């Protein structure tokens, strides 16, 4: 079978798996967050934390719960990382330095999972399990809860209540993430992914050298890093490491895992707003963006423009030969489109066009299809912007799902759109302007700027993947990227919940002949173009100086 046929077959199988999971998983998530029944284990937890599960919260109280829970999570994870040498199964590793511990703690709580360290030579098993893996579940559940709160804001009328954060968080972990993660962790183990608590041991290689092999609870962390669109690898090579990603079958399964919840949430959205066509419209816009990017990345890598790739006959630098170009491009496009950050190849080694495209995926706002929860609420916010722009063109007050989009609502949308570029461009500008920060670069010129842009795009969009080539474990990068992650995650959450509260307070507006249908192909096109134009107007100058210049060189 040719490489092209094999690549197309992988894509077809992936789409078939997603199609099979779309309806049952999307309906299940909708039932989870609309049910009035509490499981026994959930009631026990509510008693321990002294929460009334039947009490709805105002948007401001819901927000304070999110921020308070996340702040405590940062502090606890920071303590685990700093004091890991005192913990059991530390494997003799010292605690992290303060700036690296801050960066890592904010990274995993913000669902970014940026790693300025090599996992196998920095963290013991307790820190990996009790620290990182736990936050992989919790940060994903926080994003899911915020998306559900926004849906409630669209569906409720004349109220200031959005639900109960503690109930949403608990249900997201217990009823959605844990069952799926448990099942697929077993599948990954069966596929060859490592899961043990063994001590590192030395082996003799075929060349006669001695190499130390580290095992660990890999499969249990691998599955939730993908399912929760987290991305932090147990090993420095991430999903290119055979202990994390054993073969072509596990590679396809891992791509499926990182896409399945963001895609299925479009179905959840349609079910909860009681108009499944709205969910299909959001899904269609996500698919247009993901599909167009996949074509661009794959074409750039398969055609391998450039003297050296053409001489070699392939663009294989930085790619795992077990997966080849097609599977690497598919993984790269999916991981940068979902705020996952897991990689099975090094994106800095991609062609200028391919590397620029995966960078642009993040700069779109991680909405193709985005992270768990964050992708859906990002797409809804951009849909509101598209409705507003359409209203300006026809001179009519814009409406979305029966809610008027007035000055207050569009102001929140505008601030949402500006928050991520602010963190990205300011941080990158400072990093590119001093000799100290530029000394961390492997390359000069456009490629060096691309390394900086990618790092801050990854941090501000809560992606976590690295372009490689940038030595980011410095006080500046650890601190600046940590702040970018916090701004990119929690500023947007503040604005989304404020928007949800504003929408919930409104009276429903009846549909008239002048109401813009938001479920038809015309609006899907407008929605998709709005996403592209917003990112293009914001980032084209920076991209022109970085990856576009590399591609044209």
Long-range contacts (C-beta under 8 A, 24 or more apart in sequence): 3-302, 3-324, 3-325, 3-326, 4-302, 4-326, 6-324, 6-326, 7-298, 7-302, 7-324, 7-325, 7-326, 7-327, 7-330, 8-326, 10-252, 10-326, 10-327, 10-330, 11-294, 11-330, 13-252, 14-252, 14-255, 14-256, 14-259, 14-330, 17-256, 17-260, 18-256, 18-259, 18-260, 18-263, 21-256, 21-260, 21-263, 21-264, 22-263, 22-264, 22-266, 22-267, 22-283, 23-267, 25-260, 25-261, 25-264, 25-267, 26-264, 26-265, 26-266, 26-267, 26-268, 26-270, 26-271, 26-279, 27-267, 27-268, 27-271, 28-176, 29-144, 29-176, 29-261, 29-264, 29-265, 29-268, 30-267, 30-268, 30-271, 30-272, 32-171, 32-172, 32-175, 32-176, 33-148, 33-163, 33-168, 33-171, 33-268, 33-272, 34-272, 38-167, 39-174, 39-175, 41-174, 42-167, 42-170, 42-171, 42-174, 45-170, 46-166, 46-167, 46-170, 49-166, 51-164, 51-166, 51-167, 52-164, 53-164, 53-166, 53-167, 54-164, 55-164, 56-161, 56-162, 56-163, 56-164, 57-161, 57-162, 57-163, 57-164, 57-165, 58-160, 58-161, 58-162, 58-501, 59-149, 59-153, 59-160, 59-162, 59-497, 59-498, 59-500, 59-501, 59-504, 60-501, 62-149, 62-162, 62-163, 62-164, 62-165, 62-497, 63-493, 63-494, 63-497, 63-498, 65-165, 65-166, 66-142, 66-145, 66-146, 66-165, 66-490, 66-493, 66-497, 67-490, 67-494, 69-138, 69-142, 69-165, 69-169, 70-109, 70-110, 70-142, 70-490, 73-109, 73-135, 73-138, 73-139, 74-105, 74-106, 74-109, 75-105, 77-104, 77-105, 77-108, 77-109, 77-131, 77-132, 77-135, 78-102, 78-105, 80-126, 80-127, 80-130, 80-131, 81-105, 81-123, 81-127, 81-131, 84-123, 84-124, 84-126, 84-127, 84-131, 87-124, 87-126, 87-127, 87-130, 88-126, 89-124, 89-125, 89-126, 89-197, 90-124, 90-125, 90-126, 90-127, 91-124, 91-125, 91-199, 91-200, 91-214, 92-124, 93-121, 93-122, 93-123, 93-124, 96-122, 99-475, 99-478, 99-479, 100-473, 100-478, 102-478, 102-479, 102-482, 103-477, 103-478, 103-479, 103-481, 103-482, 106-482, 106-485, 106-486, 107-232, 107-459, 107-464, 107-481, 107-482, 107-485, 108-132, 108-135, 108-136, 108-139, 108-230, 108-232, 109-135, 109-138, 109-139, 110-139, 110-462, 110-485, 110-486, 110-488, 110-489, 110-490, 111-139, 111-140, 111-142, 111-143, 111-228, 111-229, 111-230, 111-339, 111-371, 111-372, 111-374, 111-462, 111-489, 112-231, 112-339, 112-341, 112-458, 112-459, 112-462, 112-463, 112-464, 112-485, 112-488, 112-489, 113-225, 113-230, 113-231, 113-232, 113-341, 113-464, 114-232, 114-341, 114-458, 114-459, 114-463, 114-464, 114-466, 114-472, 114-481, 114-485, 115-232, 115-233, 115-236, 115-464, 115-466, 116-472, 116-473, 116-477, 116-478, 116-481, 117-236, 117-473, 118-235, 118-236, 119-232, 119-233, 119-234, 119-235, 119-236, 120-214, 120-216, 120-234, 120-235, 120-236, 121-236, 125-197, 125-216, 125-217, 128-216, 128-217, 128-221, 128-234, 129-217, 129-220, 129-221, 132-221, 132-232, 133-217, 133-220, 133-221, 133-224, 136-221, 136-224, 136-225, 136-228, 136-230, 136-232, 137-173, 137-177, 137-178, 137-181, 137-224, 137-228, 138-169, 138-173, 139-228, 139-230, 140-172, 140-177, 140-224, 140-227, 140-228, 140-229, 140-230, 140-371, 140-372, 140-373, 141-168, 141-169, 141-172, 141-173, 141-176, 141-177, 141-228, 142-169, 142-373, 142-493, 143-229, 143-371, 143-372, 143-373, 143-374, 144-168, 144-172, 144-176, 144-261, 144-265, 144-372, 144-373, 145-169, 145-172, 145-373, 146-373, 146-374, 146-377, 146-493, 146-496, 146-497, 147-265, 147-373, 147-374, 147-376, 147-377, 148-272, 148-373, 149-496, 149-497, 149-500, 150-376, 150-377, 150-380, 150-496, 150-497, 150-499, 150-500, 151-268, 151-269, 151-272, 151-273, 152-272, 152-500, 152-504, 153-499, 153-500, 153-501, 153-502, 153-503, 153-504, 154-273, 154-380, 154-400, 154-401, 154-403, 154-500, 154-503, 155-272, 155-273, 155-274, 155-401, 156-504, 157-504, 157-506, 157-507, 157-508, 158-505, 158-506, 158-507, 159-504, 159-505, 160-501, 160-504, 160-505, 161-504, 162-497, 162-500, 162-501, 162-504, 176-261, 177-224, 177-227, 177-228, 180-227, 181-220, 181-223, 181-224, 181-227, 184-223, 184-227, 184-253, 184-257, 185-219, 185-220, 185-222, 185-223, 187-253, 188-219, 188-222, 188-223, 188-250, 188-253, 189-219, 191-246, 191-247, 191-249, 191-250, 191-253, 192-242, 192-246, 192-247, 192-250, 193-218, 193-219, 193-222, 193-243, 193-244, 193-245, 193-246, 193-250, 194-218, 194-219, 194-243, 194-244, 195-219, 195-220, 215-243, 218-243, 218-244, 222-254, 223-257, 225-340, 225-342, 226-254, 226-257, 226-258, 226-340, 226-342, 227-257, 227-258, 227-260, 227-261, 227-372, 228-261, 228-372, 229-258, 229-261, 229-262, 229-338, 229-339, 229-340, 229-370, 229-371, 229-372, 229-374, 229-375, 230-340, 230-341, 230-342, 230-464, 231-335, 231-339, 231-340, 231-341, 231-342, 231-343, 231-463, 231-464, 231-465, 232-341, 232-464, 233-342, 238-342, 238-343, 238-344, 239-331, 239-342, 239-343, 239-344, 240-320, 240-343, 240-344, 240-345, 240-346, 242-322, 245-344, 247-322, 248-322, 248-323, 248-327, 251-322, 251-323, 251-327, 251-331, 251-344, 252-327, 254-331, 254-342, 254-344, 255-330, 255-331, 255-334, 258-334, 258-335, 258-338, 258-340, 258-342, 259-334, 259-338, 259-369, 261-372, 262-286, 262-338, 262-369, 262-370, 262-371, 262-372, 262-375, 262-376, 263-369, 265-369, 265-372, 265-373, 265-375, 265-376, 266-369, 266-376, 268-376, 269-376, 269-380, 273-401, 275-401, 275-519, 277-519, 278-401, 278-518, 278-519, 280-519, 281-518, 281-519, 281-520, 281-523, 281-524, 281-527, 282-376, 282-379, 282-380, 282-383, 282-527, 283-369, 284-521, 284-524, 285-379, 285-383, 285-524, 285-527, 285-528, 285-531, 286-367, 286-368, 286-369, 286-370, 286-375, 286-379, 287-369, 288-524, 288-528, 289-337, 289-364, 289-367, 289-368, 289-528, 289-531, 289-532, 290-333, 290-334, 290-337, 290-368, 290-369, 293-333, 293-337, 293-357, 293-358, 293-360, 293-361, 293-368, 294-329, 294-330, 294-333, 294-334, 296-353, 296-354, 296-357, 297-329, 297-332, 297-333, 297-350, 297-354, 297-357, 297-358, 298-325, 298-326, 298-329, 298-330, 298-333, 300-350, 300-351, 300-353, 300-354, 300-357, 301-325, 301-328, 301-329, 301-350, 301-351, 301-354, 302-326, 302-329, 304-351, 305-351, 305-353, 305-551, 306-351, 309-351, 315-350, 315-351, 315-354, 317-349, 318-345, 318-346, 318-347, 318-348, 318-349, 318-350, 318-468, 319-345, 319-346, 319-349, 320-344, 320-345, 329-354, 332-358, 333-357, 333-358, 333-361, 335-463, 335-465, 336-361, 336-362, 336-463, 336-465, 337-361, 337-364, 337-366, 337-368, 337-369, 337-370, 338-366, 338-368, 338-369, 338-370, 338-371, 338-375, 339-366, 339-370, 339-371, 339-374, 339-375, 339-461, 339-462, 339-463, 339-464, 340-371, 340-463, 340-464, 340-465, 341-458, 341-463, 341-464, 341-465, 342-465, 343-465, 343-466, 346-468, 347-454, 347-465, 347-466, 347-467, 347-468, 348-442, 348-447, 348-450, 348-451, 348-454, 348-467, 348-468, 348-469, 349-468, 351-551, 352-547, 352-548, 352-549, 352-550, 352-551, 352-552, 352-553, 353-547, 353-551, 355-450, 355-454, 355-467, 355-547, 355-550, 356-450, 356-543, 356-546, 356-547, 356-548, 356-550, 356-551, 358-465, 359-450, 359-453, 359-454, 359-457, 359-467, 359-543, 359-546, 359-547, 360-535, 360-539, 360-543, 362-457, 362-458, 362-461, 362-463, 363-424, 363-457, 363-461, 363-535, 363-538, 363-539, 363-543, 364-531, 364-532, 364-535, 365-417, 365-420, 365-461, 365-531, 365-534, 365-535, 366-461, 366-462, 366-463, 367-531, 368-531, 371-462, 374-462, 374-492, 377-496, 378-492, 379-527, 381-413, 381-416, 381-417, 381-496, 381-499, 382-417, 382-527, 382-530, 382-531, 382-534, 383-518, 383-527, 384-409, 384-410, 384-413, 384-499, 385-410, 385-413, 385-417, 385-530, 385-534, 386-523, 386-526, 386-527, 386-530, 387-516, 387-518, 388-413, 389-526, 389-530, 390-516, 390-523, 390-526, 391-516, 394-514, 396-514, 396-516, 398-516, 399-509, 399-515, 399-516, 400-518, 401-518, 402-508, 402-509, 402-510, 402-511, 403-503, 403-506, 403-508, 403-509, 404-506, 404-509, 408-502, 409-499, 409-502, 409-503, 412-495, 412-498, 412-499, 412-502, 413-495, 413-499, 415-495, 416-492, 416-495, 416-496, 416-499, 417-534, 419-487, 419-488, 419-491, 419-492, 419-495, 420-460, 420-461, 420-487, 420-488, 420-492, 421-460, 421-538, 421-539, 422-487, 423-456, 423-459, 423-460, 423-483, 423-484, 423-487, 423-488, 424-453, 424-456, 424-457, 424-459, 424-460, 424-461, 424-484, 424-488, 425-456, 425-542, 427-456, 427-459, 427-460, 427-480, 427-481, 427-483, 427-484, 428-452, 428-453, 428-455, 428-456, 428-542, 430-480, 431-455, 431-456, 431-476, 431-477, 431-480, 436-476, 437-474, 437-476, 437-477, 440-470, 440-471, 440-472, 440-474, 440-477, 441-469, 441-470, 441-471, 442-468, 442-469, 442-470, 442-471, 443-469, 445-549, 446-545, 446-546, 446-547, 446-549, 446-550, 446-553, 447-546, 447-550, 449-542, 449-545, 449-546, 450-546, 450-547, 450-550, 453-542, 453-543, 453-546, 453-547, 455-481, 456-480, 456-481, 456-484, 459-484, 459-485, 459-488, 460-484, 460-485, 460-487, 460-488, 461-488, 462-488, 462-489
